[in-house]
Amino acid sequence: MAGQDIFKKLVPMALSYAGSGGSLILSSITQLITFAILARTLGADQFALYVTITAFTNVAVQVCGLGAQETLVRRIAQDPADYPRLMGHALLLTLGTAGLLFVAGLIVLPILVPVSPDALVNLGTIALLLISTVFVLRLVSLATASYIARSNFAVANAVEVGFGLTRLAAALLGCLVFGVTSVAEWSVWFFGAHLIIAAIAVHLIWRQGKPHYTLVREELKIGALFSTQFIFKAIRQNTDIVLLGMFTSAEIVSSYGVARRVLDSSFLSIEALNRLIYPGSAVAFANGFHNALGRVRKVMGAGVGIAIFAAVAVYVLAPLMPLLFGDEYSSMVGFTQILCWVVIPVSFSSIALDAFGAAGRQDVRALVYNTSNILAALILAVSCAVAGVQGAFVSAYAVEILTAIAACALLLRFVRSDRQKALRAAPAE
């Protein structure tokens, strides 16, 4: 009987994970194919330029919205009726920060990473890439977050897959049919694809109710703390690409960029699990860390198993990558096989730190994430400058392992503290 109960609980969760994970993986596959098409058609020099620009925009998108998407998932899961106020809060922050980032990007990026000697083309290309990779990307994340909060994963999954397929269609048409060969030309097709997705995201947001535009003041600090974690993470994850671009060849930058994109795709298997259990964890942690420890252990076991499977799969399949990306990127397979195992320590730290997020302790989560990412960025900068790509490899493993140890140790400390508080309070009840 107990076995049947466990089976009944596991089957819906497994199906939900298959849907969530499958959609993210399918979306990731479409992104990799898109990346491969660009790598083949743009060539090493233009592709390296595109990778470098996206390194900057990857940081900017984490600033955009100041963590409003986490507020949506956590607060709507607790009180769905508060959707209009929470979505209005998220949209205000997203629009405001996107405007500031757009102006700053137009001033800085054309100077740091010029895409054309023509000033107008240079400015226009950067503008289209900024709108697409910062504002639209964050708008889509707000739409999916609002559905994830209600455990409506079908819609969120459909958006993820649709996003990837739309960008892939743009790459197929632009590069293979109309002969796009430069970043400037690609930015027009890229922008067009994102306009379509933006329209869908707006429709999905309004379908759930008209937003009420007001700032939820108590969430500003929590959201800012949440966003700093990913801002510093994005800085750390893109420091190596920027510095390798300064000290190594275009082929190394391009090959490393591809390997990093494959590694990011393998992280999606863990992200799929985290987003599946996050709404339920937000409820479970309301009763203390000690009462949710069993849930965390089960998720940790599943997450590490998924990470090992993902790492092995990437290692085994890496030799097939030249079929997609071409033979111009000779270092790509070796770089991918070296980096693929990083997903295992990441699975430990990601699940442990998501527990703090679900519990509303973004301050603790931010402390661990920000400290590790700031130190990692500094270590990466020095390592890449001194030892090139080999320094980037060593730094990546060292930082992720230390972060995993710190995150798990801190989680156990909070569990012990809450358990002791519960024991002291028991006699008084």
Secondary structure, DSSP 8 states (H G I E B T S, - for coil): -HHHHHHHHHHHHHHHHHHHHHHHHHHHHHHHHHHHHHHHHHHHHHHHHHHHHHHHHHHHHHHTTTTHHHHHHHHHHH-GGGHHHHHHHHHHHHHHHHHHHHHHHHHHHHHHS---SSHHHHHHHHHHHHIIIIIIHHHHHHHHHHHHHTT-HHHHHHHHHHHHHHHHHHHIIIIIIS---SHHHHHHHHHHHHHHHHHHHHHHHHHT--------HHHHHHHHHHHHHHHHHHHHHHHHHHHHHHHS-HHHHHHHHHHHHHHHHHHHHHHHHHHHHHHHHHHHGGG-TGGGHHHHHHHHHHHHHHHHHHHHHHHHHGGGHHHHH-TT-TTHHHHHHHHGGGHHHHHHHHHHHHHHHHTT-HHHHHHHHHHHHHHHHHHHHHHHHHHHHHHHHHHHHHHHHHHHHHHHHHHHHHHHHHHHHHHHHGGG-
